[in-house]
Amino acid sequence: MTRASSVLSVRKLRTEFRSGTSNWYSVVHDLDLELMAGETLAVVGESGCGKSMLAYSIMRLVPQPAGRIGGGQVWLAGRELLGLPEREMRAIRGRDLSMIFQEPMTSLNPLMTVGRQVVESIVEHERCSPAQAVRRAVELLELVGIPEAGKRYEQYPHHLSGGMRQRVMIAIALACKPKVLVADEPTTALDVTIQAQVLALIDRLKRELGMGVILITHDLGVVAEWAQRVMVMYAGRKVEEADVESFFRAPIHPYSRALMASVPRPELAASGQSHELAEIPGTVPPLDKMGPGCAFATRCEYTREACRTAEPALRPLGSGRVVACVRAEDFAP
């Protein structure tokens, strides 16, 4: 169901990759999502569940010819993106729709100063003089909390720490005040202090600019603190979506419950109580090994015969929550 004021609407998105010469397999499978302006939607799941490929699909950056978007629609502020010519899509990327990639050292050009890379993003989408672009770039570097921004402007990526490089990536992503920011593991490999600073920065700028944010992460602690809604992905499918408070109070899908059970509980350790972490047996199945039923059935302790014969549909369970599980009512609060 589309919410009236959503800034981004994804409908039945299907992204496929080729295996061999002819077979195509879905890595994002008929997925829907809605994102409101000023909202953070967290997308969670293990590695290999399709989170990053969802981001690349929304940005229309799926590598070709190995991959393709096989169907669906992506609407940004009332404009459908998948049908646009690449020339028009390039004008939207970085202006209305931006992305922070996982590893800034592979995303930043090592042969250009960080300031020039921010300027590049500005002049690509805005009409301004070179001097105005430079001033704007320095302002952006200051905005994201880089000290001595004028000096850092002239430095190369390898001169900066991981946290500073990530801030440069955020400055580039926010250069044109986008409507939607996709942040793919934006705090990977950062220490806890810098992680908190980066997330606080994204949250502050989200509120100041009125952006919608898609936050891709495996860290449920980050989700609890910074997101308003959470979407759980498994094997390219959405298996549960809920507001953050409802989700953490009572996850319903067996995969969501297993993820929650695997989170360390430092408060128990601090009180001297023993706490054994739960383990999810097995791994996400390869694309060519998906059976006809629920993709999680081979790893789920609650599997019944119906789980193996047909893929469960997403069903509403009230308060905006949807779950794809034949036993959803058994686990509902």
VOPAGU-2260 file (C-alpha; in pm, 1 decimal, decimal comma):
REM VOPAGU-2260
SITE   aa  ch    i         X         Y         Z
SITE  MET   A    0       0,0       0,0       0,0
SITE  THR   A    1     144,5     337,7    -107,0
SITE  ARG   A    2     147,0     611,1     152,5
SITE  ALA   A    3      26,2     944,0      14,6
SITE  SER   A    4     333,4    1150,6     102,1
SITE  SER   A    5     606,4     899,6      17,6
SITE  VAL   A    6     909,1    1049,9    -157,6
SITE  LEU   A    7    1029,3     711,3    -291,1
SITE  SER   A    8     807,5     424,1    -397,6
SITE  VAL   A    9     943,8      88,4    -516,5
SITE  ARG   A   10     690,8    -151,0    -667,3
SITE  LYS   A   11     748,9    -515,6    -758,1
SITE  LEU   A   12    1119,1    -455,8    -820,1
SITE  ARG   A   13    1295,9    -757,8    -962,1
SITE  THR   A   14    1671,7    -762,4   -1023,3
SITE  GLU   A   15    1830,1   -1059,4   -1193,4
SITE  PHE   A   16    2177,6   -1198,9   -1254,7
SITE  ARG   A   17    2280,5   -1441,5   -1522,5
SITE  SER   A   18    2425,7   -1782,9   -1444,3
SITE  GLY   A   19    2602,4   -1940,2   -1738,6
SITE  THR   A   20    2477,7   -1828,8   -2077,5
SITE  SER   A   21    2100,2   -1832,2   -2041,8
SITE  ASN   A   22    1957,9   -1872,2   -1690,4
SITE  TRP   A   23    1857,8   -1560,7   -1495,7
SITE  TYR   A   24    1802,6   -1568,8   -1118,6
SITE  SER   A   25    1639,4   -1306,2    -899,8
SITE  VAL   A   26    1860,9   -1135,2    -641,3
SITE  VAL   A   27    1582,7    -886,7    -559,7
SITE  HIS   A   28    1246,5   -1054,8    -586,2
SITE  ASP   A   29     928,0    -851,6    -650,2
SITE  LEU   A   30    1007,7    -611,4    -368,3
SITE  ASP   A   31     792,9    -316,8    -257,3
SITE  LEU   A   32     891,4     -30,2     -28,2
SITE  GLU   A   33     771,6     318,6      54,8
SITE  LEU   A   34     989,8     593,1     202,3
SITE  MET   A   35     859,3     913,0     356,7
SITE  ALA   A   36    1039,7    1247,6     350,8
SITE  GLY   A   37    1225,7    1291,2     680,5
SITE  GLU   A   38    1213,9     917,1     758,4
SITE  THR   A   39    1488,4     658,2     798,7
SITE  LEU   A   40    1402,9     309,0     676,5
SITE  ALA   A   41    1657,3      48,0     787,9
SITE  VAL   A   42    1713,0    -254,9     564,5
SITE  VAL   A   43    1863,8    -548,8     752,8
SITE  GLY   A   44    1968,3    -907,4     689,0
SITE  GLU   A   45    2276,8   -1126,9     654,2
SITE  SER   A   46    2534,9   -1080,2     380,5
SITE  GLY   A   47    2393,7   -1220,2      59,0
SITE  CYS   A   48    2032,3   -1126,9     134,3
SITE  GLY   A   49    2014,3    -864,8    -140,3
SITE  LYS   A   50    2043,0    -541,9      61,1
SITE  SER   A   51    2318,4    -379,4    -144,4
SITE  MET   A   52    2169,8    -500,9    -471,2
SITE  LEU   A   53    1843,3    -332,1    -372,9
SITE  ALA   A   54    2039,3      -7,8    -333,5
SITE  TYR   A   55    2215,4     -47,9    -668,0
SITE  SER   A   56    1881,5    -123,7    -833,3
SITE  ILE   A   57    1719,4     191,9    -696,2
SITE  MET   A   58    2020,9     390,2    -820,9
SITE  ARG   A   59    2013,0     204,5   -1155,5
SITE  LEU   A   60    2372,6      94,6   -1107,1
SITE  VAL   A   61    2323,1    -280,6   -1156,6
SITE  PRO   A   62    2634,5    -408,8   -1338,5
SITE  GLN   A   63    2564,7    -512,3   -1695,7
SITE  PRO   A   64    2559,6    -740,7   -1889,8
SITE  ALA   A   65    2583,0    -984,4   -1597,3
SITE  GLY   A   66    2283,9    -822,3   -1425,9
SITE  ARG   A   67    1962,8    -649,3   -1522,2
SITE  ILE   A   68    1647,5    -504,2   -1372,7
SITE  GLY   A   69    1387,9    -755,2   -1484,8
SITE  GLY   A   70    1074,7    -569,8   -1381,2
SITE  GLY   A   71     903,1    -328,7   -1149,4
SITE  GLN   A   72     896,1      46,0   -1096,5
SITE  VAL   A   73    1090,5     299,8    -892,0
SITE  TRP   A   74     909,3     629,5    -836,7
SITE  LEU   A   75    1101,5     928,5    -698,7
SITE  ALA   A   76     888,6    1230,7    -610,1
SITE  GLY   A   77     631,7    1126,8    -871,1
SITE  ARG   A   78     878,9    1036,8   -1149,0
SITE  GLU   A   79     939,5     678,7   -1263,3
SITE  LEU   A   80    1314,0     611,3   -1290,0
SITE  LEU   A   81    1352,5     270,0   -1453,4
SITE  GLY   A   82    1211,1     388,6   -1785,4
SITE  LEU   A   83    1430,7     697,6   -1814,2
SITE  PRO   A   84    1715,1     725,0   -2067,0
SITE  GLU   A   85    2056,0     699,4   -1897,9
SITE  ARG   A   86    2128,2    1065,9   -1976,9
SITE  GLU   A   87    1825,9    1174,4   -1770,5
SITE  MET   A   88    1909,6     926,6   -1494,8
SITE  ARG   A   89    2260,6    1071,3   -1463,3
SITE  ALA   A   90    2104,7    1411,8   -1401,8
SITE  ILE   A   91    1897,5    1266,0   -1116,2
SITE  ARG   A   92    2181,8    1071,0    -950,0
SITE  GLY   A   93    2363,0    1296,9    -710,1
SITE  ARG   A   94    2098,5    1567,8    -734,4
SITE  ASP   A   95    1767,5    1413,1    -624,7
SITE  LEU   A   96    1893,3    1064,2    -538,3
SITE  SER   A   97    2232,6    1005,7    -375,9
SITE  MET   A   98    2419,5     711,1    -230,3
SITE  ILE   A   99    2693,6     662,4      26,9
SITE  PHE   A  100    2887,2     350,1     -71,0
SITE  GLN   A  101    3030,3      96,2     171,8
SITE  GLU   A  102    3402,9     162,5     132,8
SITE  PRO   A  103    3512,5     521,2      67,3
SITE  MET   A  104    3865,6     426,9     -40,4
SITE  THR   A  105    3723,4     238,3    -340,3
SITE  SER   A  106    3464,4     509,4    -414,7
SITE  LEU   A  107    3690,6     815,0    -395,1
SITE  ASN   A  108    3935,1     886,0    -678,0
SITE  PRO   A  109    4288,5     849,8    -532,7
SITE  LEU   A  110    4429,9    1085,7    -799,9
SITE  MET   A  111    4205,7    1381,7    -712,7
SITE  THR   A  112    4195,1    1597,4    -402,0
SITE  VAL   A  113    3885,2    1543,3    -193,2
SITE  GLY   A  114    3781,0    1904,0    -250,8
SITE  ARG   A  115    3785,1    1866,9    -627,6
SITE  GLN   A  116    3570,8    1555,6    -596,5
SITE  VAL   A  117    3307,9    1750,0    -402,4
SITE  VAL   A  118    3328,1    2030,9    -661,1
SITE  GLU   A  119    3273,7    1776,4    -941,2
SITE  SER   A  120    2941,3    1673,2    -789,0
SITE  ILE   A  121    2831,8    2036,2    -752,7
SITE  VAL   A  122    2914,9    2151,9   -1106,6
SITE  GLU   A  123    2758,7    1837,5   -1254,9
SITE  HIS   A  124    2415,2    1938,0   -1126,9
SITE  GLU   A  125    2417,1    2309,1   -1045,5
SITE  ARG   A  126    2486,1    2624,8   -1241,6
SITE  CYS   A  127    2758,1    2814,3   -1061,0
SITE  SER   A  128    3098,1    2966,9   -1120,8
SITE  PRO   A  129    3414,4    2773,9   -1032,6
SITE  ALA   A  130    3473,8    3004,0    -735,1
SITE  GLN   A  131    3118,9    2950,1    -608,2
SITE  ALA   A  132    3161,0    2571,9    -642,1
SITE  VAL   A  133    3482,7    2580,6    -438,8
SITE  ARG   A  134    3320,5    2788,7    -163,3
SITE  ARG   A  135    3024,9    2551,3    -157,2
SITE  ALA   A  136    3258,5    2249,0    -135,7
SITE  VAL   A  137    3443,2    2394,5     162,7
SITE  GLU   A  138    3108,1    2474,0     328,5
SITE  LEU   A  139    2999,6    2111,6     276,6
SITE  LEU   A  140    3321,9    1977,2     426,0
SITE  GLU   A  141    3261,4    2201,3     727,9
SITE  LEU   A  142    2896,8    2090,4     742,4
SITE  VAL   A  143    2996,8    1724,0     775,4
SITE  GLY   A  144    3234,6    1805,0    1059,2
SITE  ILE   A  145    3574,4    1802,1     889,6
SITE  PRO   A  146    3812,2    2032,0    1083,1
SITE  GLU   A  147    4021,9    2281,3     888,5
SITE  ALA   A  148    3805,8    2221,0     583,4
SITE  GLY   A  149    3999,6    2466,8     366,9
SITE  LYS   A  150    4319,9    2273,1     430,0
SITE  ARG   A  151    4155,1    1930,6     389,5
SITE  TYR   A  152    4009,4    2045,2      56,1
SITE  GLU   A  153    4359,2    2022,5     -95,7
SITE  GLN   A  154    4438,4    1678,0      44,2
SITE  TYR   A  155    4405,2    1338,2    -124,4
SITE  PRO   A  156    4194,7    1049,4      12,1
SITE  HIS   A  157    4498,2     861,7     147,2
SITE  HIS   A  158    4584,1    1160,4     366,1
SITE  LEU   A  159    4258,8    1119,9     560,0
SITE  SER   A  160    4143,0     872,8     822,4
SITE  GLY   A  161    3858,9     630,7     751,1
SITE  GLY   A  162    3613,4     849,2     939,9
SITE  MET   A  163    3720,2    1161,2     747,6
SITE  ARG   A  164    3694,0     981,0     413,6
SITE  GLN   A  165    3344,3     867,7     503,3
SITE  ARG   A  166    3253,9    1229,1     584,3
SITE  VAL   A  167    3383,1    1333,4     242,6
SITE  MET   A  168    3155,3    1071,2      86,4
SITE  ILE   A  169    2863,1    1215,2     281,4
SITE  ALA   A  170    2954,6    1567,3     164,9
SITE  ILE   A  171    2954,2    1448,2    -198,0
SITE  ALA   A  172    2621,6    1268,3    -150,4
SITE  LEU   A  173    2461,6    1575,9       6,5
SITE  ALA   A  174    2614,9    1834,0    -226,6
SITE  CYS   A  175    2287,6    1901,5    -409,1
SITE  LYS   A  176    2046,6    1843,4    -117,2
SITE  PRO   A  177    1892,0    1519,2    -247,0
SITE  LYS   A  178    1536,7    1408,7    -177,7
SITE  VAL   A  179    1655,8    1054,4     -96,3
SITE  LEU   A  180    1985,9     930,6      47,1
SITE  VAL   A  181    2077,8     561,0      23,9
SITE  ALA   A  182    2343,3     477,7     284,4
SITE  ASP   A  183    2493,7     131,7     229,7
SITE  GLU   A  184    2671,5      26,4     550,4
SITE  PRO   A  185    2795,5     385,1     599,0
SITE  THR   A  186    2986,8     301,5     918,8
SITE  THR   A  187    3159,9     -20,3     810,7
SITE  ALA   A  188    3513,5     -49,4     955,3
SITE  LEU   A  189    3475,1     265,5    1167,3
SITE  ASP   A  190    3532,9     259,0    1540,2
SITE  VAL   A  191    3233,5     302,0    1769,5
SITE  THR   A  192    3293,8     670,9    1841,1
SITE  ILE   A  193    3327,5     769,1    1474,1
SITE  GLN   A  194    3031,9     544,4    1386,7
SITE  ALA   A  195    2808,0     734,8    1626,9
SITE  GLN   A  196    2930,7    1069,4    1490,4
SITE  VAL   A  197    2863,5     969,5    1127,7
SITE  LEU   A  198    2513,5     839,6    1206,2
SITE  ALA   A  199    2429,9    1148,8    1410,2
SITE  LEU   A  200    2546,9    1362,4    1119,6
SITE  ILE   A  201    2325,8    1177,7     869,7
SITE  ASP   A  202    2030,6    1204,0    1107,6
SITE  ARG   A  203    2080,7    1577,4    1163,7
SITE  LEU   A  204    2115,1    1652,4     794,8
SITE  LYS   A  205    1811,1    1434,7     721,0
SITE  ARG   A  206    1601,8    1652,0     952,1
SITE  GLU   A  207    1749,4    1978,3     826,1
SITE  LEU   A  208    1706,4    1891,3     457,3
SITE  GLY   A  209    1386,5    1684,8     489,0
SITE  MET   A  210    1543,0    1384,9     313,3
SITE  GLY   A  211    1425,2    1028,4     317,2
SITE  VAL   A  212    1705,9     788,6     415,3
SITE  ILE   A  213    1743,7     418,5     334,6
SITE  LEU   A  214    1997,4     285,4     585,3
SITE  ILE   A  215    2139,6     -54,1     489,9
SITE  THR   A  216    2303,0    -222,7     786,5
SITE  HIS   A  217    2356,3    -553,6     964,7
SITE  ASP   A  218    2375,8    -381,1    1303,6
SITE  LEU   A  219    2043,8    -400,1    1489,8
SITE  GLY   A  220    2176,7    -161,1    1754,5
SITE  VAL   A  221    2212,4     104,8    1484,0
SITE  VAL   A  222    1858,7      29,4    1367,1
SITE  ALA   A  223    1713,8      68,7    1715,7
SITE  GLU   A  224    1876,6     408,1    1767,3
SITE  TRP   A  225    1852,4     576,5    1428,0
SITE  ALA   A  226    1563,2     429,4    1222,7
SITE  GLN   A  227    1188,2     476,6    1234,3
SITE  ARG   A  228    1099,4     165,9    1034,4
SITE  VAL   A  229    1278,9    -158,2     959,0
SITE  MET   A  230    1256,6    -395,9     662,2
SITE  VAL   A  231    1405,9    -744,3     692,3
SITE  MET   A  232    1535,5    -905,1     372,0
SITE  TYR   A  233    1615,4   -1268,9     315,3
SITE  ALA   A  234    1728,8   -1423,6     -15,2
SITE  GLY   A  235    1626,7   -1112,0    -205,9
SITE  ARG   A  236    1278,2   -1096,5     -56,4
SITE  LYS   A  237    1115,1    -874,8     200,9
SITE  VAL   A  238    1005,4   -1107,1     481,6
SITE  GLU   A  239     898,9    -852,0     743,6
SITE  GLU   A  240     844,0    -478,3     776,2
SITE  ALA   A  241     734,6    -284,5    1085,2
SITE  ASP   A  242     793,2      31,5    1280,3
SITE  VAL   A  243    1107,3       2,5    1490,6
SITE  GLU   A  244     932,8      -2,5    1828,1
SITE  SER   A  245     697,4    -285,5    1728,2
SITE  PHE   A  246     977,5    -482,1    1565,2
SITE  PHE   A  247    1207,9    -475,2    1866,3
SITE  ARG   A  248     924,8    -545,9    2105,5
SITE  ALA   A  249     815,6    -857,7    1915,6
SITE  PRO   A  250     975,1    -966,5    1584,9
SITE  ILE   A  251     742,1   -1210,9    1410,2
SITE  HIS   A  252     908,7   -1378,6    1111,4
SITE  PRO   A  253    1130,3   -1670,2    1225,8
SITE  TYR   A  254    1426,4   -1513,5    1045,7
SITE  SER   A  255    1369,4   -1181,4    1225,9
SITE  ARG   A  256    1343,7   -1368,2    1556,7
SITE  ALA   A  257    1667,5   -1554,7    1482,6
SITE  LEU   A  258    1849,1   -1229,7    1397,2
SITE  MET   A  259    1733,1   -1075,1    1722,4
SITE  ALA   A  260    1839,3   -1380,5    1923,8
SITE  SER   A  261    2191,1   -1360,0    1778,4
SITE  VAL   A  262    2250,6   -1005,0    1908,4
SITE  PRO   A  263    2492,1    -981,0    2204,4
SITE  ARG   A  264    2336,9    -860,5    2531,6
SITE  PRO   A  265    2602,6    -651,8    2708,8
SITE  GLU   A  266    2364,2    -559,4    2989,6
SITE  LEU   A  267    2346,4    -927,8    3089,1
SITE  ALA   A  268    2724,0    -961,1    3085,5
SITE  ALA   A  269    2756,2    -646,8    3295,7
SITE  SER   A  270    2523,5    -794,5    3556,8
SITE  GLY   A  271    2716,7   -1121,1    3567,9
SITE  GLN   A  272    2449,6   -1329,0    3392,2
SITE  SER   A  273    2555,3   -1584,9    3135,1
SITE  HIS   A  274    2415,3   -1535,2    2788,0
SITE  GLU   A  275    2471,1   -1780,7    2505,3
SITE  LEU   A  276    2434,6   -1629,3    2160,3
SITE  ALA   A  277    2194,1   -1812,2    1930,6
SITE  GLU   A  278    2328,1   -1928,6    1597,0
SITE  ILE   A  279    2128,6   -1943,4    1273,8
SITE  PRO   A  280    2219,8   -2279,3    1119,9
SITE  GLY   A  281    2321,5   -2300,4     756,0
SITE  THR   A  282    2364,7   -2016,8     507,8
SITE  VAL   A  283    2157,8   -1815,1     262,6
SITE  PRO   A  284    2090,7   -2058,9     -25,8
SITE  PRO   A  285    2258,4   -1996,3    -363,9
SITE  LEU   A  286    2033,5   -1845,8    -631,0
SITE  ASP   A  287    2021,5   -2167,5    -831,6
SITE  LYS   A  288    1925,8   -2376,3    -527,5
SITE  MET   A  289    1605,5   -2195,8    -430,6
SITE  GLY   A  290    1315,8   -2434,1    -384,4
SITE  PRO   A  291     948,9   -2360,8    -454,8
SITE  GLY   A  292     865,6   -2272,7     -93,9
SITE  CYS   A  293     994,1   -2031,6     169,1
SITE  ALA   A  294    1363,7   -1956,7     113,7
SITE  PHE   A  295    1423,7   -1976,4     490,7
SITE  ALA   A  296    1255,8   -2317,8     530,3
SITE  THR   A  297    1580,9   -2519,4     534,3
SITE  ARG   A  298    1715,6   -2313,0     827,5
SITE  CYS   A  299    1394,3   -2258,7    1023,1
SITE  GLU   A  300    1307,7   -2456,4    1336,1
SITE  TYR   A  301     935,0   -2396,1    1281,0
SITE  THR   A  302     913,1   -2535,1     925,4
SITE  ARG   A  303     602,5   -2731,1     830,8
SITE  GLU   A  304     510,5   -2894,3     499,8
SITE  ALA   A  305     329,7   -2584,7     368,8
SITE  CYS   A  306     654,4   -2390,6     400,5
SITE  ARG   A  307     824,7   -2614,8     144,0
SITE  THR   A  308     556,0   -2616,2    -123,0
SITE  ALA   A  309     472,0   -2250,3    -189,8
SITE  GLU   A  310     639,1   -1915,9    -130,3
SITE  PRO   A  311     451,4   -1738,1     150,8
SITE  ALA   A  312     291,1   -1406,1      57,0
SITE  LEU   A  313     336,4   -1090,2     261,9
SITE  ARG   A  314      35,5   -1046,4     489,2
SITE  PRO   A  315     -67,1    -740,1     691,9
SITE  LEU   A  316     -84,2    -794,0    1067,7
SITE  GLY   A  317    -199,7    -447,3    1173,7
SITE  SER   A  318     -20,6    -121,9    1260,8
SITE  GLY   A  319     155,8    -117,7     924,6
SITE  ARG   A  320     338,5    -448,3     981,5
SITE  VAL   A  321     364,2    -707,8     704,5
SITE  VAL   A  322     511,8   -1057,6     738,5
SITE  ALA   A  323     576,1   -1336,4     486,0
SITE  CYS   A  324     526,0   -1650,5     695,4
SITE  VAL   A  325     248,0   -1910,9     702,4
SITE  ARG   A  326     277,0   -1921,5    1082,9
SITE  ALA   A  327     285,6   -1545,4    1136,9
SITE  GLU   A  328     -17,7   -1546,3    1367,3
SITE  ASP   A  329     151,9   -1802,6    1592,0
SITE  PHE   A  330     427,1   -1553,7    1673,4
SITE  ALA   A  331     225,5   -1231,1    1671,4
SITE  PRO   A  332     206,7   -1052,7    2011,6
